[in-house]
Amino acid sequence: MSVKWNKTGKTTGELTFDISQAEVKLGLDQAFRRIKKNLRVPGFRKGHVSRVIFNQYYGEEALYEEALNMVLPNAYAAAIKEAGISAVGQPQVVPDSMEKGKDWTMKATVTVEPEVKLGDYKGIEVPKQNTRVYAKDVDAQLDAEREKNAELVLKKSAAAKGDTVTIDYKGTVDDKAFDGGSADDYALELGSNTFIPGFEDQLIGHKAGDEVDVVVTFPEDYGAKDLAGKEAHFATKIHEVKSKQLPKLDDEFAKDVDDSVETLDELKEKIKKDLKAKKEEAANDAIEQAAIEGAVKNATIDEIPDAMIQEDVNSQMNQYLGNMQRQGISPETYYKLTNTTEDQLRAQFSKDAAERVKTNLVLEAIVKAEDIKASKEEIDKEIKDLAGEYNMDEKTVRSTLTDDMLSHDIDVRKAINLVTDNAKQVANSKNKKEETKSEK
């Protein structure tokens, strides 16, 4: 294949390439087979005309456009590979020569990835992460468990913040009832901010049997526009007042929370271990993010073509909506549930698209600079892992994803690990102050 690449701009150029006679012939044969099914020629049954007769009637040139559509994608992909360029978006291809019996020559205006000049990507300084678990962290987790296991006990005294009241209420605006403004036997935790601001506060200090006229004003940004900003009255009857009774912090409580432990000390140790693992995971994520951001900041990248931005946005949307569909939610249902549109979702993913593209470009440049290449064993493991994650057969995964696609993902992950592993954690005054504060 004859291929010539002429760069005309920072991210544009002209690619000239040939389509061999063998490929042209194959395309013409395929084109003829496709159109002959519906072809009518006098003296022949529909779909039974020979190639010779077709050429006599219409000329072989009548097949050129159809044949070109069939052979062009593979020919263009091969030309891109041979030219060693990273094309993005759709090219503008025009025939330069399509003479009978000769190779066809095409000229394509192509957009390519911008040039990336790497700066420092090893030894990047990142904020030091504190993964120490303090006694107060364990105590907070124990308090949360006690809250989850608390019992509600009837009380005769007045309701206080944190208590749960069972109420009937009927709401009116301008002396008229409104949709969703009434309920019976509703359990409401005071201080949970479940209701309109001010509603729960007006029940504090009242007892079971009390009737309270709760007066509140709907927020200006309230969802129901006909109620926004208006004063409402809720005739409220309190049936019960219950307070939380927290379980005693002892060995029995520990066993109720986790049947794998026998004592409170064992539970504390297990909580400490779990919190440590979570802190280390969060620390690793923070180090990775800071290190990659540093590598991107240190790199010099030419202007990013809009085609790359749009490709990223399309990819993000397809992945997001694909995850929704795997949960049984179609795009139409998603937009209806979230009261959004496709344009709004696209705008959401467009915000950080440029940064995502920059990051990918830098990571791919690091892969090239470090000559990172996934091994066959790593590709096989990737297929196995994906098959397990999506509950698919390994053969199905292999038929769906090419080795190049799998290798690219593995290589990028290796580049991320390389940058992260070589990052240097540096303590600053803010880190030290926060750590000292935590120890107190």
C-alpha positions as CSV (number, residue, x, y, z in Angstrom):
1,M,0.0,0.0,0.0
2,S,1.3,3.4,-0.9
3,V,0.7,5.9,1.9
4,K,1.7,9.5,2.2
5,W,1.0,11.8,5.2
6,N,1.4,15.5,4.9
7,K,0.8,17.5,8.1
8,T,-1.0,20.8,7.4
9,G,-1.6,22.0,10.9
10,K,-0.9,21.1,14.5
11,T,-3.7,18.6,14.5
12,T,-4.7,18.3,10.8
13,G,-3.2,16.8,7.7
14,E,-3.7,15.2,4.4
15,L,-3.4,11.4,4.0
16,T,-3.0,10.0,0.5
17,F,-3.4,6.2,0.1
18,D,-4.0,3.6,-2.5
19,I,-6.6,0.8,-2.6
20,S,-5.1,-2.1,-4.5
21,Q,-6.7,-3.7,-7.5
22,A,-7.2,-6.9,-5.5
23,E,-9.2,-4.9,-2.9
24,V,-11.1,-3.0,-5.6
25,K,-12.1,-6.3,-7.4
26,L,-13.3,-7.7,-4.1
27,G,-15.3,-4.6,-3.4
28,L,-16.9,-4.7,-6.9
29,D,-17.8,-8.3,-6.5
30,Q,-19.5,-7.6,-3.1
31,A,-21.2,-4.5,-4.6
32,F,-22.6,-6.6,-7.5
33,R,-23.9,-9.3,-5.2
34,R,-25.7,-6.8,-3.1
35,I,-27.4,-4.9,-5.8
36,K,-28.3,-7.8,-8.1
37,K,-30.9,-9.1,-5.7
38,N,-33.2,-6.2,-6.6
39,L,-32.0,-5.7,-10.2
40,R,-34.4,-5.9,-13.1
41,V,-33.0,-6.3,-16.6
42,P,-35.3,-7.1,-19.6
43,G,-35.2,-10.8,-20.5
44,F,-33.9,-11.8,-17.0
45,R,-35.7,-12.8,-13.8
46,K,-35.3,-10.3,-10.9
47,G,-31.9,-11.0,-9.2
48,H,-30.6,-13.4,-11.9
49,V,-28.7,-11.1,-14.3
50,S,-25.1,-12.0,-14.9
51,R,-22.1,-9.7,-14.3
52,V,-21.3,-9.6,-18.0
53,I,-24.8,-8.5,-18.9
54,F,-24.8,-5.9,-16.1
55,N,-21.6,-4.4,-17.4
56,Q,-23.1,-4.2,-20.9
57,Y,-26.2,-2.4,-19.7
58,Y,-24.8,-0.1,-17.0
59,G,-21.1,-0.3,-17.2
60,E,-18.8,-1.4,-14.3
61,E,-18.5,2.2,-13.1
62,A,-22.0,1.9,-11.8
63,L,-20.7,-0.3,-9.0
64,Y,-17.8,2.1,-8.0
65,E,-19.7,4.1,-5.3
66,E,-21.1,0.9,-3.6
67,A,-17.7,-0.8,-3.9
68,L,-15.9,2.1,-2.4
69,N,-18.2,2.2,0.6
70,M,-17.3,-1.4,1.2
71,V,-13.6,-1.3,0.9
72,L,-12.8,2.2,2.2
73,P,-13.1,1.6,6.0
74,N,-10.5,-1.2,6.0
75,A,-8.2,0.6,3.6
76,Y,-8.4,3.8,5.6
77,A,-7.6,1.9,8.9
78,A,-4.6,0.2,7.2
79,A,-3.4,3.6,5.9
80,I,-3.7,5.2,9.3
81,K,-1.7,2.3,10.9
82,E,1.0,2.5,8.2
83,A,1.3,6.2,8.5
84,G,1.8,5.9,12.2
85,I,-0.7,8.6,13.1
86,S,-3.5,8.7,15.8
87,A,-6.5,9.8,13.9
88,V,-9.6,11.1,15.7
89,G,-13.1,11.8,14.5
90,Q,-14.4,11.2,11.0
91,P,-12.1,12.0,8.0
92,Q,-13.2,13.8,4.9
93,V,-12.3,11.4,2.1
94,V,-12.4,12.2,-1.6
95,P,-11.3,10.0,-4.5
96,D,-8.2,11.3,-6.3
97,S,-8.2,8.6,-9.0
98,M,-10.6,5.7,-9.7
99,E,-9.4,4.5,-13.1
100,K,-10.6,1.1,-14.4
101,G,-8.0,-1.6,-14.0
102,K,-5.7,0.5,-11.8
103,D,-5.3,1.0,-8.0
104,W,-7.7,3.6,-6.7
105,T,-6.1,6.6,-4.9
106,M,-7.8,8.5,-2.1
107,K,-7.1,11.7,-0.3
108,A,-8.3,12.2,3.2
109,T,-8.4,15.3,5.4
110,V,-7.6,13.9,8.8
111,T,-7.7,15.3,12.4
112,V,-5.0,13.8,14.6
113,E,-4.2,13.8,18.3
114,P,-2.2,16.8,19.5
115,E,1.5,16.4,20.3
116,V,2.3,15.8,23.9
117,K,5.6,16.9,25.4
118,L,6.0,15.2,28.8
119,G,7.4,17.0,31.7
120,D,8.3,15.4,35.1
121,Y,6.0,12.5,35.9
122,K,8.2,10.7,38.4
123,G,8.8,12.0,41.9
124,I,5.8,14.3,41.8
125,E,5.2,15.8,45.2
126,V,1.7,15.1,46.7
127,P,0.2,16.0,50.0
128,K,1.0,13.5,52.7
129,Q,-1.9,11.3,53.7
130,N,-2.8,10.5,57.3
131,T,-4.0,6.9,57.5
132,R,-3.9,6.7,61.3
133,V,-7.1,5.5,63.0
134,Y,-7.8,7.4,66.3
135,A,-9.8,6.3,69.3
136,K,-12.4,8.9,68.4
137,D,-12.9,7.3,65.0
138,V,-13.7,4.0,66.6
139,D,-16.0,5.6,69.1
140,A,-17.8,7.4,66.3
141,Q,-18.4,4.1,64.5
142,L,-19.6,2.5,67.8
143,D,-22.0,5.4,68.3
144,A,-23.4,5.0,64.8
145,E,-24.0,1.3,65.5
146,R,-25.8,2.1,68.7
147,E,-28.0,4.6,66.8
148,K,-28.8,1.9,64.3
149,N,-29.7,-0.5,67.0
150,A,-31.6,1.9,69.2
151,E,-35.1,1.2,70.4
152,L,-38.0,3.7,70.4
153,V,-39.6,3.9,73.8
154,L,-42.8,5.7,74.7
155,K,-42.4,8.8,76.8
156,K,-44.9,10.9,78.7
157,S,-42.9,14.0,78.8
158,A,-42.7,16.6,76.1
159,A,-41.0,15.9,72.7
160,A,-37.4,16.9,72.3
161,K,-35.1,17.1,69.3
162,G,-34.2,13.5,68.3
163,D,-37.5,12.1,69.5
164,T,-39.9,10.5,67.1
165,V,-43.5,11.6,67.1
166,T,-46.5,9.9,65.5
167,I,-48.8,12.5,64.0
168,D,-51.8,13.2,61.9
169,Y,-51.6,16.4,59.9
170,K,-53.7,18.3,57.4
171,G,-52.2,21.2,55.5
172,T,-53.9,24.2,53.9
173,V,-52.8,27.2,51.9
174,D,-55.3,30.1,51.7
175,D,-57.7,27.7,53.6
176,K,-57.5,25.2,50.8
177,A,-56.1,21.7,51.0
178,F,-53.3,20.8,48.6
179,D,-51.9,17.5,47.2
180,G,-49.5,15.7,49.5
181,G,-50.4,18.0,52.4
182,S,-52.0,15.5,54.7
183,A,-51.2,12.1,56.3
184,D,-52.3,9.9,59.2
185,D,-50.1,8.1,61.7
186,Y,-46.9,9.5,60.2
187,A,-43.7,8.8,62.2
188,L,-41.5,11.9,62.1
189,E,-38.1,12.2,63.8
190,L,-37.7,15.7,65.1
191,G,-34.5,17.3,63.9
192,S,-34.3,15.0,60.8
193,N,-35.2,18.0,58.5
194,T,-37.6,15.7,56.7
195,F,-40.3,18.4,56.5
196,I,-40.4,22.0,55.5
197,P,-38.0,24.2,57.6
198,G,-39.7,25.2,60.8
199,F,-42.3,22.4,60.9
200,E,-40.4,20.0,63.2
201,D,-39.2,22.8,65.6
202,Q,-42.8,23.7,66.3
203,L,-43.6,20.2,67.7
204,I,-40.7,20.3,70.2
205,G,-42.1,20.8,73.7
206,H,-45.5,19.2,73.0
207,K,-46.8,16.0,74.4
208,A,-48.9,13.1,73.2
209,G,-52.5,14.3,72.8
210,D,-51.6,17.8,71.9
211,E,-53.0,19.5,68.9
212,V,-50.7,22.0,67.3
213,D,-51.3,24.6,64.5
214,V,-48.0,24.5,62.7
215,V,-47.4,27.5,60.5
216,V,-44.6,27.5,57.9
217,T,-43.7,29.2,54.7
218,F,-42.7,27.1,51.7
219,P,-39.2,27.9,50.3
220,E,-39.1,30.1,47.2
221,D,-37.4,27.3,45.3
222,Y,-39.9,24.6,46.3
223,G,-40.6,22.0,43.7
224,A,-44.3,22.6,43.5
225,K,-44.4,26.1,42.0
226,D,-48.0,26.7,43.1
227,L,-46.8,26.4,46.7
228,A,-43.4,28.1,46.5
229,G,-43.1,31.1,48.9
230,K,-46.6,30.7,50.3
231,E,-47.6,30.4,54.0
232,A,-49.2,27.1,55.0
233,H,-51.1,25.9,58.1
234,F,-50.9,22.3,59.3
235,A,-53.5,21.1,61.8
236,T,-51.4,18.5,63.6
237,K,-52.4,16.0,66.2
238,I,-49.7,14.2,68.2
239,H,-50.5,10.6,69.0
240,E,-47.2,9.3,70.5
241,V,-43.9,10.6,71.5
242,K,-41.0,8.1,71.6
243,S,-37.4,8.6,72.5
244,K,-34.4,6.6,71.5
245,Q,-33.0,4.2,74.0
246,L,-29.4,3.3,73.0
247,P,-28.2,-0.2,73.8
248,K,-25.6,-0.6,76.5
249,L,-22.0,-0.7,75.2
250,D,-21.0,-4.2,76.3
251,D,-20.1,-7.7,75.0
252,E,-23.7,-8.5,74.2
253,F,-24.0,-5.4,72.1
254,A,-20.8,-6.4,70.2
255,K,-22.2,-9.8,69.4
256,D,-25.5,-8.3,68.2
257,V,-23.6,-6.0,65.8
258,D,-21.2,-8.6,64.5
259,D,-21.6,-12.3,65.1
260,S,-18.0,-13.0,64.3
261,V,-16.8,-11.4,67.6
262,E,-17.4,-12.4,71.2
263,T,-16.3,-9.3,73.1
264,L,-16.5,-5.5,72.8
265,D,-12.7,-5.3,72.6
266,E,-12.8,-7.7,69.6
267,L,-15.4,-5.5,67.9
268,K,-13.4,-2.4,68.5
269,E,-10.3,-4.1,67.0
270,K,-12.3,-5.2,64.0
271,I,-13.7,-1.7,63.5
272,K,-10.2,-0.2,63.8
273,K,-8.9,-2.6,61.1
274,D,-11.8,-1.8,58.7
275,L,-11.4,1.9,59.2
276,K,-7.6,1.5,58.6
277,A,-8.3,-0.3,55.3
278,K,-10.8,2.4,54.2
279,K,-8.4,5.2,55.1
280,E,-5.5,3.5,53.2
281,E,-7.8,3.1,50.1
282,A,-8.9,6.7,50.3
283,A,-5.2,7.8,50.7
284,N,-4.1,5.7,47.7
285,D,-6.9,7.3,45.6
286,A,-5.9,10.8,46.8
287,I,-2.2,10.2,46.0
288,E,-3.1,8.8,42.6
289,Q,-5.3,11.7,41.7
290,A,-2.7,14.3,42.9
291,A,0.1,12.5,41.1
292,I,-1.7,12.2,37.8
293,E,-2.9,15.8,38.0
294,G,0.8,16.8,38.6
295,A,1.9,14.8,35.5
296,V,-0.7,16.5,33.4
297,K,0.1,19.9,34.7
298,N,3.8,19.4,33.9
299,A,3.1,18.3,30.3
300,T,2.7,20.6,27.3
301,I,-0.2,19.7,25.0
302,D,-1.2,21.4,21.8
303,E,-4.8,22.5,21.3
304,I,-7.2,19.6,21.7
305,P,-9.4,19.0,18.6
306,D,-13.1,19.3,19.2
307,A,-13.5,15.8,17.7
308,M,-11.7,14.4,20.7
309,I,-13.9,16.3,23.2
310,Q,-17.0,15.0,21.5
311,E,-15.7,11.4,21.4
312,D,-15.0,11.6,25.1
313,V,-18.5,13.0,25.9
314,N,-20.1,10.3,23.7
315,S,-18.1,7.6,25.4
316,Q,-19.0,8.9,28.9
317,M,-22.7,9.1,28.0
318,N,-22.8,5.6,26.4
319,Q,-21.1,4.1,29.5
320,Y,-23.4,5.9,31.9
321,L,-26.6,5.1,30.1
322,G,-25.3,1.5,29.5
323,N,-25.0,1.1,33.3
324,M,-28.5,2.4,33.7
325,Q,-29.9,-0.1,31.1
326,R,-28.1,-3.0,32.9
327,Q,-30.2,-1.9,35.9
328,G,-33.3,-2.1,33.8
329,I,-33.6,1.7,33.3
330,S,-33.9,2.9,29.6
331,P,-32.5,6.3,28.6
332,E,-36.1,7.5,28.2
333,T,-37.0,6.4,31.7
334,Y,-33.9,7.9,33.1
335,Y,-34.6,11.3,31.6
336,K,-38.2,11.1,32.9
337,L,-37.1,10.1,36.5
338,T,-34.4,12.7,36.7
339,N,-36.5,15.4,34.9
340,T,-33.5,16.0,32.6
341,T,-32.8,15.8,28.9
342,E,-30.1,14.3,26.7
343,D,-28.7,17.8,26.1
344,Q,-28.4,18.4,29.8
345,L,-26.6,15.1,30.4
346,R,-24.3,15.9,27.5
347,A,-23.6,19.3,29.0
348,Q,-22.8,17.7,32.4
349,F,-20.2,15.4,30.8
350,S,-18.8,18.2,28.7
351,K,-17.7,20.2,31.7
352,D,-14.6,18.0,32.5
353,A,-14.2,16.5,29.0
354,A,-11.1,18.5,28.1
355,E,-9.3,17.5,31.4
356,R,-10.2,13.8,30.8
357,V,-8.8,14.0,27.3
358,K,-5.6,15.7,28.5
359,T,-5.1,13.0,31.2
360,N,-5.6,10.2,28.7
361,L,-3.1,11.8,26.3
362,V,-0.5,12.2,29.0
363,L,-0.9,8.6,30.2
364,E,-0.7,7.3,26.6
365,A,2.5,9.4,26.2
366,I,3.9,7.8,29.3
367,V,3.1,4.3,28.0
368,K,5.1,5.1,24.9
369,A,8.0,6.8,26.7
370,E,8.3,3.8,29.2
371,D,7.7,1.2,26.4
372,I,4.9,-0.3,28.5
373,K,3.4,-3.4,26.8
374,A,0.8,-5.8,28.2
375,S,1.8,-9.4,28.2
376,K,-0.3,-12.2,26.8
377,E,-0.8,-13.5,30.4
378,E,-2.1,-10.0,31.5
379,I,-4.5,-9.9,28.5
380,D,-5.8,-13.4,29.4
381,K,-6.3,-12.3,33.0
382,E,-8.1,-9.2,31.9
383,I,-10.5,-11.2,29.8
384,K,-11.1,-13.6,32.8
385,D,-11.7,-10.7,35.2
386,L,-14.1,-9.0,32.8
387,A,-16.0,-12.2,32.2
388,G,-16.4,-12.6,36.0
389,E,-17.4,-9.0,36.5
390,Y,-20.2,-9.0,33.9
391,N,-21.1,-12.7,34.3
392,M,-20.2,-13.4,30.7
393,D,-18.4,-16.3,28.9
394,E,-14.7,-15.7,28.3
395,K,-15.2,-16.4,24.5
396,T,-17.9,-13.8,24.3
397,V,-15.6,-11.2,25.9
398,R,-12.7,-12.1,23.6
399,S,-15.0,-11.8,20.5
400,T,-16.2,-8.4,21.7
401,L,-12.9,-6.8,22.7
402,T,-9.7,-6.9,20.6
403,D,-6.3,-7.5,22.1
404,D,-5.4,-3.9,21.2
405,M,-8.3,-2.6,23.2
406,L,-7.5,-4.8,26.2
407,S,-3.8,-4.0,26.0
408,H,-4.5,-0.3,25.9
409,D,-6.5,-0.4,29.1
410,I,-3.8,-2.5,30.8
411,D,-1.0,-0.2,29.6
412,V,-2.7,2.9,30.9
413,R,-3.3,1.3,34.3
414,K,0.4,0.5,34.4
415,A,1.3,4.1,33.6
416,I,-1.0,5.3,36.4
417,N,0.7,2.9,38.8
418,L,4.1,4.0,37.7
419,V,3.3,7.7,38.3
420,T,1.6,6.9,41.6
421,D,4.3,4.6,43.0
422,N,7.0,7.2,42.2
423,A,5.1,10.1,43.9
424,K,6.6,11.6,47.0
425,Q,4.3,12.4,49.9
426,V,5.2,15.8,51.4
427,A,3.8,17.0,54.7
428,N,2.8,20.7,54.9
429,S,1.7,22.9,57.8
430,K,-2.0,22.2,57.1
431,N,-1.4,18.4,57.3
432,K,0.4,18.8,60.6
433,K,-2.2,21.0,62.1
434,E,-5.0,18.6,61.2
435,E,-3.1,15.6,62.5
436,T,-2.4,17.4,65.8
437,K,-6.0,18.4,66.1
438,S,-7.1,14.8,65.5
439,E,-4.8,13.5,68.3
440,K,-6.4,15.8,70.9
